[in-house]
């Protein structure tokens, strides 16, 4: 018990009061307690109670049976739902994820004992204050992720907790306690039993956190060997070249920190050099080269993202940025090239392209860094100018359409598509040519 006070939302407080007034115990529990103590905004307010599911249902007019076999009832208040779960003791875990059966109990401590980490095993209500029997507050003050009880037991029960440990350390900036780290190493192979969707969720939360380079822990603790072995190969691939000072993997990890915490940008950095080991060559001077790695990385990124069950829109956006992340390297900035690049890469690539290129540069060596940054700035200025002056960079903004060509007497078909592309090429080279009359006349000449 503690004198710490938490501001529980009125709706959650009303549910707790209703249950307690009926003679049962009730507390908010888990992540909402942790986040409240840390001054963070909780996503959900989960409630735990000594009342059985049917007793909870009898107290409220609108309930949903969301997990009765595990003791969970969702209470609706307006459009908002609150999960209320009976204190329970989990039985044997048969699939490294779910207990075969649960036993209800009237003892809060027994319920808290089955939870993953000490920082998630605290409960609170206004009457009793903070209930913290496993040292969650102490570990939060020390910045530590520690399992409740024996970490080997916790990870044997639910292998997803292995990734949750690293994810929480990344989100909160905490370190994983040594015994917990040792148990992660031992039970990492059990991640093979976890669905791709669950792994994807934890990976994304880690990547968009303030410390995405904690992916290093995933590698060191043997978890990426199970769900992202391609990264392990990168971690072991040296880069002997004046433009680089890290292994491929370390370069990737450093680059993750240099883009905003956006899903597409962080995934793009994770995969931008993923194919370098597959493209490795060494010249006569012992310098490493990775010719063709952007295209190959885009192919590999697509395979991995599909394997991890990402949606098609995310896959498309990430693969575009990966494919073009090296564009303009060592090339003199040029307006025509920029328009052609915008046409080739498509609207989805911008402004993410500049953020990706910048992160890539910052994660390289100091060699020619200023020149690279200046060149990138020029490319970006050209991009802005093209946008601000509404220059045509696609068929969508070409002053002549297929319908215009048909109206002028041209038959639909492949030849018309070719003519439109040639007209676009003319306009990409010189935007002042994007005038309907000129382009219609040009189209006639091209058909002769």
N, C-alpha and C positions, 0 to 999 in steps of 0.2 A: 504494500500500500504506500501511496506517496501523496504529497500535497500538491503535485503538479495538476494544473487545471487545463482542460481541453475544451475548446468551443465546438461542441457537437451541434450540427444543424438541427433546427427545430423539428423537422419531420422525423429524423432518426431518434431524437430525444423523446418525441411523442410515442414512438414504438416501444422504446425501452421502458418508459414510464407505464405504459399500458400493460406490458408483460410483468413488470415488478409489482404493480398494484394488484395483479391477480395472484401474487404470492410466489412468483418465480424469480430467478436471477436473470439479469440481462446486461450485456456490455457491448460497446463497439470494440472491435478486435482487429489485430493484424496491421496491415499496411496503413490504414487510416490513422491509427494511433501513432505509428512511427513517423509518418509525414507531418502530423499535427505537432508533435514534439519538435520536429526539425523546422517548423515554420513553413512547410510546403503545403500546397493545396491538394488534399486527397482526391483521387479519382472516384473512389467508391467508399461507402460507409457500411462495412459488413458488421453484422450483429451476431453475437453468440449468446445462447441461453440454456438454462437448465430445463426449460419447458420442452416437451416432446412436440414433434411436428403437428400432430392433430390438436394438441392443446394450443399451439400458436394459431392455427387456422381458426379455432373457435373464438379467438379474441378479436379477429379483424374481418371486415366485410369483403375486402378484395384481396385475394391471395392467388398465387400461381404455384403449382406443384413442379418446381424446377429441378428438384433433386431429392425427392422423398427418401430414396434408398440410402442416401448419405445424410439425411436429416435436414435438408435445406428447403425452406419455403420462401418464396419471394412475396413481400408485402407491397402492394401498390398504393402510393399516395399521389393522387393526380396522375401524371404521366411518369412519375419517378418510381423506380423499384428498389427495394432494400432487401438483400438476402439475409435471412435469419436462419441460423444453423444451430441445431441442438448440440450441446457438449457431447463429444464422442471419443471413443478409443478405437483406433483403426486396427483391423485384423491384419492377416498376412497379405503382403503385396505380391501379386502373381505375375505382373507384366512390367515391373520396374516403373509403374506409374500410378496404378489405382489399387486400393485395398479390396480384397475379395469380399470382405464384409465389414460392417462397422457396428460397434456396440455403443448405445447411448449411456451416458453417465450423468450424475448430478454434480460432479466435481469439476470445477473450472480448471484446476491445475492439471488434471488428467488431459483435458482438451488442449491446453497450451503446450503440454509436453510433446504432442504429436506434430507440432509445427516445425518449419524448416530451420529458421535462424532466430537467434535470441532477439534481434531487433524487430522481428515479426511476431513474437510470442508475448506481446503485452496486450492487456485489456483495460478498458476504462468505462466508468460511469460516474455521474456527478456525486452519487452517494458514497462510493468506496474510493474514488480517485483512481490513480494508476495502479494496476496490478502487474507487477514485474518480478516474477519468481525465478527467472533464469538469467538475470543480469543484462537485460537488453539496454537499459539506460547507460550502464557502465561501458558496454561495448560501443554504444553510439558516441559517448564522450571520448573513447579511445580511438574511434574510427576503425572498428574491426567488424568483419563479417565472421560470425562463429555459429556453428550448428547448435541446436538445442540437444543436449545430451551427447551421445556417441555419433560423431559425423558419419562413421561407416554404416551405422543403422539407418540414418536419415537418407543417405544416398542409395543404399540398397533398396529402400522403400520406393523412392521416386528419383529416377536418374535425371529428370529435368531440373532438379534442384542443383545439379552440378553447374549448369549454365546460368541458373538464377543467381548463384553465388558470385560469378564473375560479373553478371549484369548489374547486380546491386553495388558491387565494388566500383564499377564504372560510373553508375548514376550518382553515387554518393561520395566518390573519391576515397573510399575506405580500402584497407588492406585485408586480405583473406588470412585468417589465423592459421598457423602452421599445421595443426592437427587436421583442420578442415581441408587445407591444401593437399595434405598427404592422402586423405580419403578421396578427394577428387581424382588424383592421379590413379588410385587403385580402381575406382569404379567408372572412370571415363568410358571404357569399352561398352558399358551398359547403355550409353546414349544411342547405340545402334537400335535399341528397342523403342526409341521415342519417335513419334511421327514427324515428318518433314515440316508440317504446319506449325507444330509446337516449337521446333528448333528455330524456324524462321522468325517467329514472334520474339523469342529471346535474343536472337542475333540482331534483329532490327533495333530493339530497345537498347542494346549495348552500343550499336553503331551510332545512334543519334544522341547518345549520352554526352556529357561534358568530357569524358575520357575514352574515346573510341579506340585509342591505342592499347586499351586493356585486352584487346584481341591477342596481345602478346601472352597474357596469362592463359588464354584458350590454347595457344600453341604449346607453351611450356608445361601445361598440366595435361596435355595429351588429348584434348577434346576436339581440336580441329582435325586430328588424325582420323576421327570418326565422321565428321560432317563436312569438313572442308580440307581434304588432304592436299589439294592444290596449293594452299597457302603454306603448308609445311615444306613443300619443295622450294617455294620462293624464299623461305627463311634460311634455307641452306645454300642458296645460289649467290655466289660472290659477284660483284660488279667491279672489275678492274678497269676503270676508265676515269679520266679526269673530271667528267661531268657528275660522277657519283662518289659517295663516301660510305654508303651502307650496302648491306646485302639487298637483294630485290625485296625480300619480305620486310626488312626494317624500313626501307624507303616507302613501301606501301603504308606501314603503320604511322610513320611520320607525316605522310601526306594526308591521312585521315583527319589529323588535328587541324589542318590548314583550310578546310572548307566548313561552311556553316552546318549545323546539325540537321540537315535535310536528308530524307531517305534516299532520294535519287543521287544526290551529290556524294554522300558517304559510300553508297554501294558502288558508284562509279570509281571512286578512289580505291576501294578494296580490290576491284577487278582490273584497274587500268593497265597493270603490268603483269597480270596473272599468268600470261603465256610466255613471259621472258625465258623461263627455264627451257621451254620447248623450242625456243628460237635462238638459243645460245650458240655463238661461234666465237672462236678465239683466233686473232690474227698472229702474224709472225712475231710481233712485239709483245705478245702475251695480253693484249687488250681484249676485253670481252665486247661482243656486239650482239644485238638482238633484233636483227633485220626482220621486218614484217610483223613485229609483235603486237602493234595496235589492232590489226585485223584479226589476228589469231586470238588475241585477248577477248575481243568482242564475241567471237565464236564460242570460246570457253565460258565466258560470262553467261551467255544465253543458256548453255547446257546446265551450268551450276544453278542459275536462278530458276530454271524449270524444275530441276531436281529438288530445290527447296520450296517448290510450289508458289513462287511469286506470280502475281497477275501479269497479264500480257502487256498492259500499259507501262508498268514499271520496267519490265524486261526491255521493251522497245526503247524507252528513254535512256536507260543505263547503257545499253549496248551501243546506242548512237554516240554517247559521250566517250565511251571507251574506244570506239573505232577511230574517232577523230581527235583524241586527246593530244596527239603530237603535231597536229596541223600547224603549219607556219614556223616550225622549228628551223632556224637557219635560212629562212626565206625572207627576202626583202619585202616588207609590208607594201601592199599594192591594192588599190580600190577595185580593180577588175577581179583580181584573185579573191578578194573578200566577198564580192557579190557572187562569184561562182561557188565559193565555199558555202555561203548562206543558202544558195540554191541546192547544193549537193547534200548538206547536212540536215537541212530542214529547220523549221521554226523551233522545234522541240530542243534543239541543241543549244539555244541561246536563252539567257545569258550564262547558262551553266558551263558552257565551253570555257569561258574566261576564268571562272572560278576553279575549274579543274586544272587548267593550264597553270594558273598561279600557284595552286597547291603543289603541283608537280615540281615546279621550279624551286619553291621553298624547301622541298624535301630532298633536293639535290645538293651537290657540293657548291662551294663559293665560286667555282670557276665560271667566268663570264656571266655571273648572276645578274649584275646590273644591266648588261647588254640584253639579256633575255627579258628582263622586266620591262626595259624600255621598248623593246620590239613588241611585246605583248600589249603594252599601253597603246602603241600606234595602231595595232590591229583593232583594239577595242574602240579607239577614237573613230576609226573608219566605219566600224559597225554602227556606232551611234549616229554618224553623219548620214549613212545610208537609210537608217530608220527615220531620222528627223526630216530628211528631204523626200521621204516616200519613194525611194528608188525601187524599181521593179526587180525582184529577185526570184520570182516564180511565175508559173503560168497563170496563177490566180490573179496576179496584178498586171499581167500583160494586157495592153489595150485592145488586143484582138483575141477573140475566143473561137472555139470550134464552130459555134453557131454563126459567127460573122463570116467565117470562111465558107460554110454551107450556103449562106445567103448570097455570097458572091459567085456561087456556081460550082464550088468544089464538092466532090463526093466524099462522104465520110469513109474512113478507113485508115490503114497504116500510113499511107502517103500524107494524109492530113496531119497525123500525129508528128510525122517527121518535119513537116513544114513549120508547125507550131514550135517545135524544138529549135529549129534553125532561127526562127524569128526571136525566140527568147535568147539564144546565144548572141544575136546581134545587140539586143538591148542590155544584156549583162556586160557586154564590152563597152557599150555607150548608152547610158540611160536616156539621153536626149532623143533617141530614136523611138522611144515608146509613145508613138502617135498613131492613131488608128488608120488614117489615110495612107501614111507612109508604109505601114506594115501590111495593109491590104494590097498595095501596089507591089511591095516586095514579095508577097505570097504568090502573086501572079507570075512574077519573074522566076521564082523558084520552081514553079510547076512546068515551065517550058523545057 
